[in-house]
Amino acid sequence: MSGIELPGGSYRLGDLSVSRFGYGAMQLAGPGVFGPPKDRAAALEVLRTAVDLGITHIDTADFYGPHVTNEIIREALAPYPDGLRIVTKVGARRDEQGGWPHARTPAELVEQVHQNLERLGLEAMDVVNLRVGGFDSPEPGSIAEQFGALAELREQGLIRHLGLSTVDADQLAEAQAIAPVVCVQNFYNIANRRDDALVESTARQGIAFVPYFPLGGFSPLQSETLHKVAARLEATPMSVSLAWLLQRSPNMLLIPGTSSAQHLRENIAGAALELPADAVAELDAIAAEAASEG
């Protein structure tokens, strides 16, 4: 990999080093993350560009498409370059209407891991995240049975490391009593900061925090504030959002998705933006105001 100096440097997931600026493969599938992409050649190009630029962290799931993104990843990148780490999620499936029903029984989770391995052409997954919450928030309750099933696959050598997606602090602690957790992937951004305490806790423990939807869930007023800050800095809202996340905590890993190689380059350049203190204060006030109103 030729690479460039990616913003944020690198971070360790257990014994695996990954670039803090990663790539999320969800948008490689068709509209609604369902079916094949409109432009398969462009999908292949963006993955190859990501690797050429030095990205070593690709986030995927076999239920994207379903199966589409993993098949494209294999076509674009196999045989995989040394140092490239592929992280997947299990715990859901797609129905014929494009819905996202849960698939969380131990048997379903084991089957999904094997499907990821088969479609990606791998003998072991670098990281498997157990997704247990809803679209953007955790669903309280025990995850011991589900996480235990994945821990058994880790003992068998089919998974190197385990992570969690859309969980709360209690579920993280419950999982850690079963097996080590290297990352937590939750909905989090400038305007949606209910996981601030979890960000701090995972940072202290050396666990990566991987936010998804960097521009998701903004109210009109919040979006207006973000756009004003971005305009003042002569940057895009996405650039400001990614830069804020990188500067928020050293354990923050980014996985913005795009189906365009040019947009990928723009996201990388944008994340390198150094936000001045007054801009950070203005952005931090977005969530503070929402919390006081709630």
N, C-alpha and C positions, 0 to 999 in steps of 0.2 A: 504494500500500500504506500503510495507516494505521500499523500496526506498534506494538510496544512496545519497551522496552529489553531486547533479548534478552541472556542471559548470554554473556559472552565477547567481545562486540563482533564485529568482522569480520576477515577474512583474505583475502589475495590469492592466487588461482590464476592465475599468470601476470599478465595484464592485467585479470583479472576479479575483482571483489570479491564475497565471499560471507559470509553470516553464519556464525560459528563453530558456532552451534547450527543444524543442518540437519534435514532430515526424510528418513528412509529409507522407500521405498515398498513394500518387499517384502511387508508384511503386508496390503496392499490386495487381494491375490489371495485365493483360497479356502484351505481347510485344506491344510497342506503346501506352501504357495505354488503351488498347482495349481488351475486352474479359476477360475471367477468368484467374487467375494465373496458371502457370505451376505446382506449388506446393501449394495447398490450406492450407495444414497443416502447412507449413512454414510461410505462411501469417498470420495465426491465432497465431502462436507462437511469431512472432515479435511484434504483438500488445500486447499480454499478457506480454511479456518481458518488453516492454516499460512502461507499467503501474507498473509492479513489481519493476522497477528501479526508480520509482518516477516521471516519466514524466506525467504532468497533462495537456498538450496542444497537441491535435491531430488535424491536419489540413487535410481536405478532400474536396471532391466535388462530387455531385451525377453524374456529367458527366464523372468522372473517371470510365472507363469500357465500357459503362456507367453503373451506378448503382452498379458495382461490389464492389468497395471499401467500400461503405456504408453498403452493405449487410454483408461483412466480418467483419467490425467493430462491427456491432450489434451481429453477431454470436460469436465473440471472447470476447466481453466485457460486453454485457448486461446480467443482470442488472448492470448499470454503477456504478462504485465506487464513493463515495462522493468526490468532489473536482476535478474530471476529467472534462475538458472542451473541447468540440468538436466545431471546427470552420469550416465552410463550405464556398463555393463560389457559386455564381449564375451569369448567364450572357452568358452562352455558352451551347451547346449541342453537341452530336456526330452524324455524319451521317453514313450511311452504309459502306462508304469507310474509316472510321476512322478519318475523318476530324473534325475540331472544329468550325463550323459555329456559329455566334453570335445568341443569343436568349435573347434579351434585352428589348422587349416591356414590359410594366407593367404587362400585363396578363401572359406573359411567366415567368417573375421573380416570380410572386406570385405562379404560378404552381410549379416552381422549389423548392421554399421554402417548399411547402407542400410535394413534393416528398422526399426531404431530411428528413423531420420529419417522414414521413411514413417508409422509409427504415431504418432509424436509430432507430426507435421506441421511439421517443422523443415527448414531448408535446410542447416544446419550444427549439429553437436553442440558444446556448450561444452567438455565434457571427455569423453573415452572412456578408461576403464580397461581394460587388458588383464589379465584374470584368468587366472593360470597355475598356481596351486597347488591343493591339495586343499581339503577342507572348512574346515580351520582351521590348516593349516601349508603352507609352501612345498614345492615339488618341485624340487630342484636340477637345473640344466641350462640350456643356452643358450636364450634367448628372442629372439635376434637376428632370425630369420626372421619370427616373428610380429609383433614390435614394428616391424620394418621395413615390414611391410605397412600398419600403421596410420600410420606416419610418412609414407608415400606419400599416404594420404588426407588427412593434415594439409597436405601440400604442395598438394594439389588444392583445399583450402579447405572440405572436408567436415567436418573436425574442427578446432576452435580450439586445444585443448590435449590433451596425453596424460598418462595416469596408469597406475599399476600396482596390481594387487591380488594378495595372498597371494604375496609374493616375498621373497627374501632380499637382503642387501646386494650380493652379487656380481651378481645379476640387475638390480638398480637401476643399478649402475655400467655394466653392459653396455648397458642401454637408453639411458642418458645419453650414451653415445658415438655413438648414432644420432640422437637428438632430445631436446629438453628434456622433463623430467618434472616435473609440477606437484604431484602428490599420490601417496601410497602408502596403499593401503587394506588393512590386515591385521587378523587376529584379535589383540586386545589388550585387557586389562582389569586390574583390581586383582590378580587371582589368576594371570593369564597374561601374564608380563612378559618373555618371551624376546626381545622386540624393543626392550628398553630402549635398547640401543646404536643401533638404527636410528632410534628416536624422536629421540635426541640428534643423530645425523648429519643427518637430514632438517631438523631445526630450524636447524642451522647453515647449511644450504644454501638455506633459504627454501622448502622443500618441505613441503606440508601432510601430516600424518599423520592418517588417517581410520580409527579403530578400529571394528570391528564386533563384535557380541555383547557388550555391556557387562556382562551377567550370565551369560555362557556359560562352561562349563567349571569351575565352582567345585566343590570337594570338599565333603562335608557339614561338615567342621570349618571350612573357609574360609567357607562360607556362614553358619555360626553366628557367626563373628567379625564378619562384615559386618552381620548382623542386630543384634548387640549394639551395635555402633557406631551404627547407624541409630536404634535405640531410644533410646540415650542422647541423641542429637541431635534426637529427636522428628521423624525424617524416615523416608522409605522407603528400602529398599536400592537401588532404582533411582536415587533422588535422590542418594544418597551416591556411587554408582558414576559417575554423569554428572558430578557436581561434582568428584570426584577426577580424572577424565580432563581436564576443562577446566583444572584447576589444575596438572596434571602437566607441561604444556609449552604455550607460546604458539602452536605450530603445530598443536595438536590440534583437529580438527573433528569434531563429533558428528553422527551420523545415526540416532538412535533411531527405531524404527518403531512405529507403532500404527495401529489401524483406528478409534480413538475420538478425537473432537475434545477431549473432556474429559481423556482421558489425555495428549493432546498438551500441553494447558495445564499439567497436573500435572508433566509432564516438564520443561517450560520453567522452571516455578517451582522445581522440585527442583534443576535444574542451577545455579541461582543461589546455592545454599547455600555459605556460606563455611566450609570445613572448618578447625577449629582445629588447631594443630600436633600436639597429642597424638593427635587422631583420625587425622591423616595418618600419624603414626608407627605407630599400631596397624594401619592398613590396609596400609602398606608392609611390615609384618612378615609379612603373609599370604603373599606371594610369596617372601620370604626364607626362611621356614620350609619352604615346599614345595621350594625349591632345595636346602636343606641335607639334606632327607630323600631327595631324588633322587640 
